[in-house]
Amino acid sequence: MPDSVLIHFDGVNTPIVSTSVLKNTDTYNAAFGEIGTGVGQWSCTSISDESGQLLFYTNGFTVWNRNHQLMQNGDSLLLHKKISDGVLIIPFPNHDSLYYIFYVNYSVTGQLNTESISYSIVNMNMDGGLGGIDSINKNISIINDTIGYHICAVKHGNGRDWWVVGHDRPGNNFFTALITPDSVIIKPSQNIGRREETSGIEMCISNQGNKIAFGNWDFLQVFNFDRCSGEIGTEILVDTTYNVIQGLSFSPDGSLFYANSTSDLFQYNLNAPIPFQSKTLIWHNPYNQFSYPNDSAYAIGIHELAPNGKIYISSHYKVDPEMILHFGFQNMSLSVINKPDSLGLACDFQPYSLNLAGHRTHGGLPNMPNYNLGALEGGPCDTLTSIQNEIDKTNSITISPNPATTKIKITNLSPTENQISIINLLGQQVKSIRVSHVQSTTIPVSDLPAGIYVVTIFDGEKMVCKKFVKE
């Protein structure tokens, strides 16, 4: 049975359904000798060119080109298995043939499994224009913490650069990385909101880029978001009345917010004096008797705002005769909010209404940022000069020699205290030192195996990531 589907939006109200090669039984984490039976159920994403022609797509483990073939060196990405919104694609700023794939990386530190944020870079000039991943730009870890099962991205207020946002677990820390044409700059984490104890389900940013939502199993939060600074702002909405939260989304104009458990869909008016008090039940499925999604064929899952202005909601596929009894078909469909900017039942939610032509979904939908979001006009960062000094300081840090055999020298450090770590491609920290009030330092690397390493330098305000090759 086909496990996935391509949905094509090309100026038509009804999307066109076709086949992809992304499989639910794809292999994950070959480096750890594991085979994933749940791969492809949740995380996936794709990107097209400006004319709408497919470039490539991925589930965070494998990358396929536009011909639905394995991209050159597109195997063995290290996404954590079976997570929602764990992978996304953003264009490389100021470069029309390079693309970042960011994902929540499954790594092993001692006896503990941890998750970090990593990236690989796709170069569309490779393989005759079908694209490929150079080994030196593959599985690069940038944020090493216990990251929850979701990341999201939004354009910087200058309209060129990008913010990538993650959240830890357990904890209440948001992590942001600024992606510029020259650097990946890690900002200090922000401790804000309620503490996440489990894996979390979904995190999303409004179409306008000024609000961010975060959903755990039993609560959701909506905050203001500053596209200039990457800072999480004041809390707009919190709801702790859920049992299992599955999906979150903002309406196209950003005024309404949607969230669902496995069987109930709710709407909130974010313009109301107290948004929580505007909570409205949009749909309840009386046939779903289970709180955990994998137990039910009826459970609705992740949300995605599509180019046609509608919100699509995935379903948890499961063979269940009761589904046919109550609805007349086995669930191979997406549910749709047809008018998501409309209050209450006028939003026109239609459960299981987009038939996937014999394909199935299992909770996940592509993680797609708003690629068309422009500069924040009239804001403090509607030009590029506001971050140029920070980028210049980042670019001045050098590592030499590169490649290295016995030692590396890091120069142009901040004159304050610097925490320096060396991380391998599995996300493991292999060396760490702290230096103060020096502009350069030398680190021996002769004991490290040959390979590619990332050096992170944190001066108390920002983190800089640089790569070197050990021969």
C-alpha angles and dihedrals in degrees: 000000000000110000102197144027141208115228115200122205110191109157092298127120093223113054120229117241121214139153131279129186095232105125133202089222097054117139120257134190098008086172088070096041094246130140117208119222090177099047117130094019094108121005124060139129141174140191135210134194123256091275091056097254114144115252103178144318137208145185092209093264103059133023121212125196127226090276089060091248129127107278116237106278087353097134132093101035107163107233115156109255124260102000132139123245090357098141135044140166126225128177116251104253113256094002122098098196103044127080133182120224108200121191143164101261123220107220138163123231111181107306095335127092110222135175126225135172114258137168143205125198122228116209110201091197090070124093096021094305097314091104136237144195120247111222092233089060098046130108095354110174115216107164115039109192137100096286121193120241098273144061132181137187139210136181116264114247089257089068093234111068129056140228119216113197131197138166131219128236125243096021145050101259124127118204123204130189123193113217114203131166089265109028151022105228118192113210123211112274119259120227105210141132131011123339117259111220101174134037101288122223115228142358123191141170126219122255089253092051094233101105133051128194129200127190128196124181093273108020143034132206134192121199137178113255128208111217091194099054101020089234125149107234137195122334113256101177139010126177121181097172098095128107099196120002114205111171143013134190144160123228115250093260092045095236098108132049129202131202134167143193118208092286109011128071119199135189128208128195105223090192092060117107089246108019094196090062090056092063108139128187107232099176140001124190107211092192096065106092096167131086096199112072099221090061095063139058089205101059117121118213144174124014130222129183106221130208090257091064095252126119116231122202124200126225133219104246115220130153103248127158088205089066091059091045095054103031104021095240143059111259109265096133146094123235117231137211098204099187105025095167090063122095122245122337090348086082085081104222113195115190119219091354105136106071113212094209097245096323123114140219127209108197099295135102130176116286101233125175121202100272092181097058109124135202120306098255115221092005127125091261104040087120128054096239094084093074101027095095091053091049092048090054090049094050092051092068109096137187119206144221096025113205093037134192109180109008144355128220119213114201139184094037122171110272090237127069118311128196108205123192133178115212129188126219092268089063094253119143105231100173136016133179137168121217130181134202096354129117096210141021138183125226123192113232103169090109093057121097116247112273146086120309136185120221115205119198118192118186097181094268107051141004123231122200122207130172132220136176121232113208 
